[in-house]
Amino acid sequence: FFMKGVDQTKVDELNGKIKVLKVDVDLNEDIAENLNIMSIPTLGIYVGGELVEKIVGLTQKESLLDTLKKYL
């Protein structure tokens, strides 16, 4: 899991249920542009290939995990 400060035991609950991909927007400007990423961090949550929620900026770990769990 790529977000610093997130309790690994909480992440382990989601193991195998989500896929996390990290994109370096400095090296992949085309991807950042296609995904309309204007600031970092930006987290896009996709279900069935469709963007269902976008979180821009820092978020509390419990809030992030609660958000992810609602799409499982």
Accessible surface in RSA format (square Angstrom, percent):
REM  Atomic radii and reference values for relative SASA: ProtOr
REM  Chains: A
REM  Algorithm: Lee & Richards
REM  Probe-radius: 1.40
REM  Slices: 20
REM RES _ NUM      All-atoms   Total-Side   Main-Chain    Non-polar    All polar
REM                ABS   REL    ABS   REL    ABS   REL    ABS   REL    ABS   REL
RES PHE A   1    83.59  41.8   9.52   5.9  74.06 192.7  15.24   9.2  68.34 195.6
RES PHE A   2    65.93  33.0  41.77  25.9  24.16  62.9  51.50  31.2  14.43  41.3
RES MET A   3    31.21  16.2  19.91  13.2  11.29  26.9  24.04  20.4   7.16   9.5
RES LYS A   4   204.96 100.0 172.01 105.5  32.95  78.5 123.02 110.7  81.94  87.3
RES GLY A   5    67.87  83.7   0.00   N/A  67.87  83.7  44.22 121.3  23.65  53.0
RES VAL A   6    24.03  15.8   6.39   5.8  17.64  42.5   6.61   5.7  17.42  47.2
RES ASP A   7    55.72  39.0  45.91  45.7   9.81  23.2  15.90  37.4  39.82  39.7
RES GLN A   8   101.91  57.0  97.75  71.4   4.16   9.9  54.94 116.9  46.97  35.6
RES THR A   9    91.37  65.0  85.61  86.8   5.77  13.7  77.54 104.1  13.84  20.9
RES LYS A  10    67.49  32.9  67.48  41.4   0.01   0.0  21.23  19.1  46.26  49.3
RES VAL A  11    15.05   9.9  15.05  13.6   0.00   0.0  15.05  13.1   0.00   0.0
RES ASP A  12    81.10  56.8  67.97  67.7  13.13  31.0  26.41  62.2  54.69  54.5
RES GLU A  13    82.42  47.3  64.58  48.9  17.84  42.5  44.02  85.1  38.40  31.4
RES LEU A  14     2.64   1.5   2.49   1.8   0.15   0.4   2.64   1.9   0.00   0.0
RES ASN A  15   122.77  84.7  98.99  95.7  23.78  57.3  17.27  41.6 105.50 102.0
RES GLY A  16    78.74  97.1   0.00   N/A  78.74  97.1  40.50 111.1  38.24  85.6
RES LYS A  17   132.02  64.4 101.60  62.3  30.42  72.4  64.43  58.0  67.59  72.0
RES ILE A  18    51.54  29.3  25.52  19.0  26.02  62.7  33.54  24.2  18.00  48.8
RES LYS A  19   172.94  84.4 139.74  85.7  33.21  79.1  86.16  77.6  86.78  92.4
RES VAL A  20    54.66  36.0  25.62  23.2  29.05  70.0  28.44  24.7  26.23  71.1
RES LEU A  21   136.91  76.2 112.30  80.3  24.61  61.9 114.66  80.5  22.26  59.9
RES LYS A  22   156.89  76.5 122.94  75.4  33.95  80.8  75.15  67.6  81.74  87.1
RES VAL A  23    57.43  37.8  35.75  32.4  21.68  52.2  38.09  33.1  19.34  52.5
RES ASP A  24    67.92  47.6  57.09  56.8  10.83  25.6  27.20  64.0  40.73  40.6
RES VAL A  25    28.03  18.4  24.37  22.1   3.66   8.8  24.37  21.2   3.66   9.9
RES ASP A  26   113.54  79.5  96.72  96.3  16.82  39.8  25.82  60.8  87.72  87.5
RES LEU A  27   145.73  81.2 114.22  81.7  31.51  79.2 118.19  83.0  27.54  74.1
RES ASN A  28    48.94  33.7  47.39  45.8   1.55   3.7   1.79   4.3  47.14  45.6
RES GLU A  29   125.99  72.3 119.61  90.5   6.38  15.2  41.89  81.0  84.10  68.7
RES ASP A  30    97.02  68.0  87.91  87.5   9.11  21.5  42.84 100.8  54.18  54.0
RES ILE A  31    66.43  37.8  65.76  49.0   0.67   1.6  66.43  47.8   0.00   0.0
RES ALA A  32    11.03  10.1  11.03  17.0   0.00   0.0  11.03  15.5   0.00   0.0
RES GLU A  33   141.99  81.5 121.02  91.6  20.97  49.9  45.55  88.1  96.44  78.7
RES ASN A  34   125.20  86.3  90.26  87.2  34.94  84.1  25.79  62.1  99.40  96.1
RES LEU A  35    74.80  41.7  63.39  45.4  11.40  28.7  67.53  47.4   7.26  19.5
RES ASN A  36    87.24  60.2  83.38  80.6   3.86   9.3  22.96  55.3  64.27  62.1
RES ILE A  37    35.40  20.1  19.63  14.6  15.77  38.0  19.78  14.2  15.62  42.4
RES MET A  38   165.72  85.8 127.70  84.5  38.01  90.5 106.79  90.8  58.93  78.1
RES SER A  39    53.68  45.4  44.73  59.7   8.95  20.6  44.60  95.0   9.08  12.7
RES ILE A  40   119.18  67.8  94.99  70.8  24.19  58.3  95.15  68.5  24.03  65.2
RES PRO A  41    46.44  33.8  42.12  38.4   4.32  15.7  46.00  38.0   0.44   2.7
RES THR A  42    29.42  20.9   3.93   4.0  25.49  60.7   3.54   4.7  25.88  39.1
RES LEU A  43    28.99  16.1  27.97  20.0   1.03   2.6  28.67  20.1   0.32   0.9
RES GLY A  44    30.46  37.6   0.00   N/A  30.46  37.6   7.10  19.5  23.36  52.3
RES ILE A  45    13.22   7.5  10.32   7.7   2.90   7.0  13.22   9.5   0.00   0.0
RES TYR A  46   105.39  49.2  78.03  44.4  27.36  71.2  69.44  52.2  35.95  44.3
RES VAL A  47    69.63  45.8  60.62  54.9   9.01  21.7  64.15  55.7   5.49  14.9
RES GLY A  48    81.31 100.3   0.00   N/A  81.31 100.3  45.72 125.5  35.59  79.7
RES GLY A  49    65.55  80.8   0.00   N/A  65.55  80.8  34.57  94.9  30.98  69.4
RES GLU A  50   121.85  70.0 120.86  91.4   0.99   2.4  42.52  82.2  79.34  64.8
RES LEU A  51    86.88  48.4  57.32  41.0  29.56  74.3  57.32  40.3  29.56  79.5
RES VAL A  52    65.13  42.9  33.35  30.2  31.78  76.6  40.38  35.1  24.74  67.1
RES GLU A  53    48.29  27.7  40.72  30.8   7.57  18.0  23.43  45.3  24.86  20.3
RES LYS A  54    76.62  37.4  49.35  30.3  27.27  64.9  36.78  33.1  39.85  42.4
RES ILE A  55    30.28  17.2  26.59  19.8   3.69   8.9  29.58  21.3   0.70   1.9
RES VAL A  56    86.50  56.9  57.41  52.0  29.09  70.1  57.41  49.9  29.09  78.9
RES GLY A  57    26.19  32.3   0.00   N/A  26.19  32.3  23.87  65.5   2.32   5.2
RES LEU A  58   160.97  89.6 129.59  92.7  31.38  78.9 129.90  91.2  31.07  83.6
RES THR A  59    45.96  32.7  16.92  17.2  29.04  69.2  13.77  18.5  32.19  48.7
RES GLN A  60   144.69  80.9 140.01 102.3   4.68  11.1  49.86 106.1  94.83  71.9
RES LYS A  61    84.94  41.4  80.04  49.1   4.90  11.7  43.58  39.2  41.36  44.1
RES GLU A  62    82.05  47.1  81.78  61.9   0.27   0.6  53.59 103.7  28.46  23.2
RES SER A  63    54.82  46.3  47.67  63.6   7.15  16.5  25.37  54.0  29.45  41.3
RES LEU A  64     1.99   1.1   1.53   1.1   0.46   1.2   1.99   1.4   0.00   0.0
RES LEU A  65     1.61   0.9   1.61   1.2   0.00   0.0   1.61   1.1   0.00   0.0
RES ASP A  66    87.14  61.0  79.57  79.2   7.57  17.9  27.39  64.5  59.75  59.6
RES THR A  67    18.95  13.5  16.81  17.0   2.14   5.1   2.12   2.8  16.83  25.4
RES LEU A  68    15.83   8.8  14.36  10.3   1.47   3.7  14.65  10.3   1.17   3.2
RES LYS A  69    82.87  40.4  71.50  43.9  11.37  27.1  41.38  37.2  41.49  44.2
RES LYS A  70   132.22  64.5  95.20  58.4  37.01  88.1  63.35  57.0  68.87  73.4
RES TYR A  71    67.88  31.7  44.11  25.1  23.77  61.8  37.51  28.2  30.37  37.4
RES LEU A  72    99.77  55.6  33.50  24.0  66.26 166.6  63.16  44.4  36.61  98.5
END  Absolute sums over single chains surface
CHAIN  1 A     5540.8       4090.9       1449.9       3001.2       2539.6
END  Absolute sums over all chains
TOTAL          5540.8       4090.9       1449.9       3001.2       2539.6
